[in-house]
Amino acid sequence: MPDSGPVSAAPAPPAAPSGPRAPSQGDAARRRAGLSAAIGAYVFWGLSPILYHLLGHVPPLEVMAHRIVWALLFALPLVVAFGQWTTLLSVLARPRQLAVFLGSALAISINWLTFIHATGSGQKLDASMGYYIFPLATVLLGALVLRERPSRRQWLAVGLAALGVVVMVIGLGQLPWIALVIAVSFGLYGLLRKIAPAESLVGFTLEVLVLAPIAAAGLLWWAWAGAGAMPFGSGVDMALLVIAGPATAVPLLLFAMGARRLTLGTLGMLQYINPTIQFGMAVLVYGESFTAGHALSFGLIWTAVALYAIEPGRWRRRGAGPTAT
């Protein structure tokens, strides 16, 4: 703002025209930080199959149990450090609010277990397909549950993705259940978190907190039976299982930082970094078979994704924001 000066008899300058405020250097720095954080989160998630591929010989349920317990031990100190422990305790004291997190915890645990199974058993292509389909699943869930009204373009995108699934069933003779479970469970998770009464760190901590007793009981049982990777596995296995905790929490915190600084449209475009990296790794690094049937199915889904990705630009040109999903 210009400096204030003495009052004079000269006429006041005309008022500046109303309109969007020009971005300041602080706004630009904030956006750059948010962009770096969001990209970091999506790259982190895209590279996560490396960890679970290395743990492919460990039962998926045991891997997930370790992921939950170590994530909780990583997240709780952060809740205290960021002064959010009172929010955590207030939700725990309200059964109705806690019930929402029980539902989101169930949805994300199904998502995690399916993803761990897929990446550890050589089905990373199906996992990447799930995350390509996920945004389209949220459109369908929004229409069915929240009575939102998708545009014609979005309905066309959903239809093309469904056709891609049908092509895989006919062409490859198999239902891509991994992709469908990942897409639907993550879509349901997003739906529940939309109405959840807490922000990202507290919500994540609550989810792993309600899952931790079952996970800890499972780990104790495996250890008592002498079949657990900890403490009976190799040092490398035990280290990787511990790393799975912060590897779950860190990208979530980066994503939360990006979400506070970027528009929904920018976040929506960046989210395809994750399945694209997973797809490339599945084919180029791990040598999973990519047949003509896969090409046709993925081609339809990529076309659907492109149609969906165009939509945020149309919202901005109309001057209205899209409905969050």
C-alpha positions in Angstrom: 0.0 0.0 0.0 1.2 3.6 -0.7 2.4 5.7 2.3 -0.1 8.1 3.9 0.5 11.7 3.2 -0.8 15.0 4.5 -4.4 16.1 3.7 -4.6 18.6 0.8 -7.2 20.3 -1.2 -6.4 18.4 -4.3 -9.1 16.0 -5.5 -8.6 12.4 -4.4 -7.4 10.1 -7.1 -9.9 7.8 -8.6 -10.5 4.6 -6.8 -8.7 1.5 -8.1 -11.0 -0.7 -10.1 -12.3 -3.6 -8.2 -11.1 -7.1 -9.1 -8.8 -9.9 -8.1 -5.9 -8.7 -6.0 -2.6 -9.0 -7.8 -0.5 -11.8 -6.3 2.3 -10.5 -4.0 5.8 -12.0 -3.6 4.5 -13.7 -0.4 1.7 -15.3 -2.3 4.1 -16.5 -5.0 6.4 -18.0 -2.4 3.5 -19.7 -0.6 2.3 -21.2 -3.9 5.8 -22.4 -4.8 6.1 -24.1 -1.3 2.7 -25.7 -1.8 3.6 -26.9 -5.3 6.8 -28.4 -4.1 5.0 -30.1 -1.2 2.2 -31.5 -3.3 4.6 -32.8 -6.0 6.7 -34.3 -3.2 3.7 -36.1 -1.8 2.6 -37.5 -5.1 6.1 -38.6 -6.1 6.5 -40.2 -2.6 3.2 -42.2 -3.2 4.3 -43.1 -6.7 7.5 -44.6 -5.5 5.9 -46.4 -2.5 5.6 -49.7 -4.4 9.4 -50.1 -4.1 9.0 -50.5 -0.3 6.2 -53.0 -0.5 7.8 -54.9 -3.3 10.9 -55.4 -1.1 8.5 -56.7 1.6 6.6 -58.9 -0.8 7.6 -62.1 1.0 6.0 -60.8 4.3 2.3 -61.5 4.6 0.3 -58.4 3.6 -1.7 -58.4 6.9 1.5 -58.3 8.9 3.0 -55.5 6.8 -0.2 -53.5 7.3 -0.1 -54.1 11.0 3.4 -52.8 11.2 2.4 -49.8 9.0 -0.4 -48.9 11.4 1.6 -49.2 14.6 4.7 -47.4 13.5 2.6 -44.7 11.8 0.9 -44.1 15.1 4.2 -43.9 17.0 5.4 -41.4 14.3 2.2 -39.3 14.2 1.4 -38.9 18.0 4.5 -36.8 18.7 3.7 -34.6 15.7 0.2 -34.0 17.1 1.7 -32.9 20.4 4.4 -30.8 18.7 1.8 -28.9 16.6 -0.5 -28.3 19.6 -3.3 -30.4 18.2 -3.7 -32.9 21.0 -6.7 -31.1 22.5 -8.5 -31.5 19.1 -7.6 -35.2 19.2 -9.0 -35.6 22.7 -12.2 -33.7 21.9 -13.0 -36.0 19.0 -12.3 -39.1 21.2 -14.8 -37.8 23.7 -17.6 -37.5 21.1 -18.9 -40.9 19.9 -20.7 -39.6 16.8 -17.5 -37.8 15.6 -15.4 -40.8 16.4 -17.8 -43.0 14.4 -16.9 -41.1 11.2 -13.2 -41.9 11.8 -14.0 -45.5 12.5 -15.6 -45.6 9.0 -12.7 -43.8 7.3 -10.2 -46.1 9.1 -12.0 -49.1 7.8 -12.0 -47.7 4.2 -8.3 -46.7 4.3 -7.3 -50.1 5.8 -9.0 -51.9 2.9 -7.2 -49.6 0.5 -3.8 -50.1 2.2 -4.2 -53.9 2.4 -5.2 -54.2 -1.3 -2.3 -52.0 -2.3 0.2 -53.9 -0.3 -1.0 -57.2 -1.7 -0.9 -55.8 -5.3 2.6 -54.3 -5.1 4.0 -57.3 -3.3 2.5 -59.9 -5.7 3.4 -58.4 -9.1 0.1 -56.7 -9.8 1.3 -53.1 -9.8 -0.4 -52.3 -13.1 -3.8 -53.0 -11.5 -2.9 -50.8 -8.5 -2.0 -47.9 -10.8 -5.3 -48.4 -12.7 -7.1 -48.0 -9.4 -5.6 -44.6 -8.7 -6.4 -43.5 -12.3 -10.0 -44.5 -11.8 -10.3 -43.1 -8.2 -11.2 -39.5 -9.2 -13.9 -40.8 -11.5 -15.2 -43.0 -8.7 -15.5 -39.9 -6.5 -17.8 -38.4 -9.2 -20.0 -41.4 -9.1 -20.1 -41.5 -5.3 -20.8 -37.8 -5.1 -23.8 -38.3 -7.4 -25.1 -41.4 -5.6 -24.5 -40.3 -2.0 -24.3 -36.5 -1.9 -26.8 -35.9 -4.7 -24.2 -33.8 -6.6 -24.9 -33.2 -10.3 -21.9 -34.2 -12.5 -21.6 -32.5 -15.9 -22.1 -34.3 -19.1 -18.3 -34.4 -19.6 -17.9 -36.0 -16.2 -20.6 -38.6 -16.9 -18.8 -39.4 -20.2 -15.5 -39.8 -18.4 -17.2 -42.2 -15.9 -18.7 -44.2 -18.8 -15.4 -44.5 -20.6 -13.6 -45.7 -17.5 -16.4 -48.3 -17.0 -15.9 -49.4 -20.6 -12.2 -49.8 -19.9 -13.0 -52.2 -17.1 -15.4 -54.1 -19.3 -12.7 -54.4 -22.0 -10.3 -55.8 -19.5 -12.9 -58.4 -18.3 -13.6 -59.5 -21.9 -10.1 -59.1 -23.4 -8.0 -60.5 -20.5 -10.7 -62.7 -19.0 -10.4 -61.3 -15.5 -12.1 -58.7 -13.4 -9.6 -56.0 -12.3 -10.8 -56.3 -8.7 -7.6 -54.7 -7.3 -8.2 -51.6 -9.3 -11.8 -51.5 -8.4 -11.3 -52.0 -4.7 -8.5 -49.4 -4.6 -10.7 -46.8 -6.4 -13.9 -47.5 -4.4 -12.2 -47.7 -1.0 -10.2 -44.5 -1.6 -13.3 -42.8 -2.9 -15.3 -43.8 0.2 -12.4 -42.7 2.4 -12.4 -39.3 0.7 -16.2 -39.1 1.1 -16.0 -39.8 4.8 -13.1 -37.4 5.4 -15.1 -34.7 3.7 -17.5 -34.8 6.6 -14.9 -35.7 9.3 -14.6 -33.0 12.0 -10.8 -32.8 12.0 -7.9 -31.8 9.7 -5.4 -34.0 8.1 -2.8 -34.8 10.9 -5.4 -35.2 13.6 -7.7 -37.3 11.3 -4.8 -39.6 10.2 -3.7 -40.0 13.8 -7.3 -40.9 14.9 -7.5 -43.5 12.1 -4.3 -45.3 13.0 -5.2 -45.0 16.7 -8.5 -46.9 16.3 -6.8 -49.5 14.2 -3.7 -49.8 16.4 -5.2 -52.2 19.1 -6.1 -54.8 16.4 -2.7 -54.3 14.6 -0.7 -54.6 17.9 -2.6 -57.7 18.9 -1.8 -59.3 15.5 1.9 -58.5 15.9 2.0 -59.9 19.4 0.3 -63.1 18.1 2.7 -63.5 15.2 5.7 -62.9 17.5 4.3 -65.5 20.1 3.8 -68.0 17.3 7.4 -67.5 16.1 6.2 -66.5 12.6 6.5 -62.7 12.7 9.1 -60.9 10.6 9.9 -58.9 13.8 11.9 -60.1 15.6 12.4 -63.3 13.6 13.1 -61.7 10.2 16.3 -60.2 8.8 17.6 -56.8 9.9 16.6 -55.4 6.5 13.0 -56.6 6.9 12.7 -55.2 10.3 14.1 -51.8 9.2 11.7 -51.7 6.2 8.7 -52.5 8.4 9.6 -49.6 10.8 10.1 -47.3 7.8 6.6 -48.1 6.6 5.2 -46.0 9.4 6.8 -42.6 8.6 6.5 -43.5 4.9 2.7 -43.5 5.4 2.6 -40.2 7.4 5.2 -38.0 5.6 3.5 -37.8 2.2 0.2 -37.1 3.9 1.7 -34.2 5.8 3.2 -32.9 2.5 -0.1 -33.2 0.8 -1.9 -31.3 3.6 0.7 -28.5 3.2 0.1 -28.4 -0.5 -3.7 -28.5 -0.2 -3.6 -25.3 2.0 -1.6 -23.4 -0.6 -2.9 -24.6 -4.0 -6.2 -24.5 -5.8 -8.4 -27.6 -6.1 -7.8 -27.6 -9.9 -4.0 -27.6 -9.5 -4.2 -30.4 -6.9 -6.5 -32.4 -9.3 -4.0 -32.2 -12.1 -1.0 -33.1 -10.0 -2.7 -36.2 -8.5 -2.0 -38.2 -11.7 1.7 -38.0 -11.0 1.2 -40.9 -8.5 -0.4 -43.6 -10.8 1.8 -42.5 -13.8 4.9 -43.3 -11.8 3.4 -46.5 -10.6 2.5 -47.5 -14.1 6.0 -46.7 -15.5 7.6 -48.7 -12.7 5.3 -51.7 -13.2 6.2 -51.9 -16.9 9.7 -50.6 -17.1 11.3 -51.5 -13.8 9.4 -54.7 -12.7 8.6 -56.0 -16.2 4.9 -56.7 -15.7 3.2 -57.8 -18.9 1.5 -55.0 -20.8 -0.7 -56.7 -23.5 -2.9 -55.3 -26.2 -5.9 -55.8 -23.9 -4.1 -53.7 -21.3 -3.4 -51.0 -23.9 -7.0 -50.8 -25.0 -8.3 -50.8 -21.4 -5.8 -48.2 -20.2 -6.4 -46.1 -23.3 -10.0 -45.8 -22.5 -9.3 -44.9 -18.9 -6.6 -42.4 -19.9 -9.1 -40.8 -22.2 -11.6 -40.6 -19.4 -9.0 -39.0 -17.1 -8.2 -36.4 -19.8 -11.9 -35.5 -20.0 -12.1 -35.2 -16.3 -8.9 -33.1 -16.1 -10.4 -30.6 -18.5 -13.3 -29.8 -16.2 -11.5 -27.6 -13.6 -10.4 -25.2 -16.3 -14.1 -24.9 -17.4 -15.0 -24.1 -13.8 -12.4 -21.4 -13.6 -13.5 -19.8 -16.8 -17.1 -19.7 -15.5 -15.9 -18.1 -12.3 -17.2 -20.9 -10.0 -15.3 -23.4 -8.0 -15.9 -27.1 -8.4 -17.6 -29.2 -5.7 -15.0 -30.8 -3.6 -14.9 -34.6 -3.8 
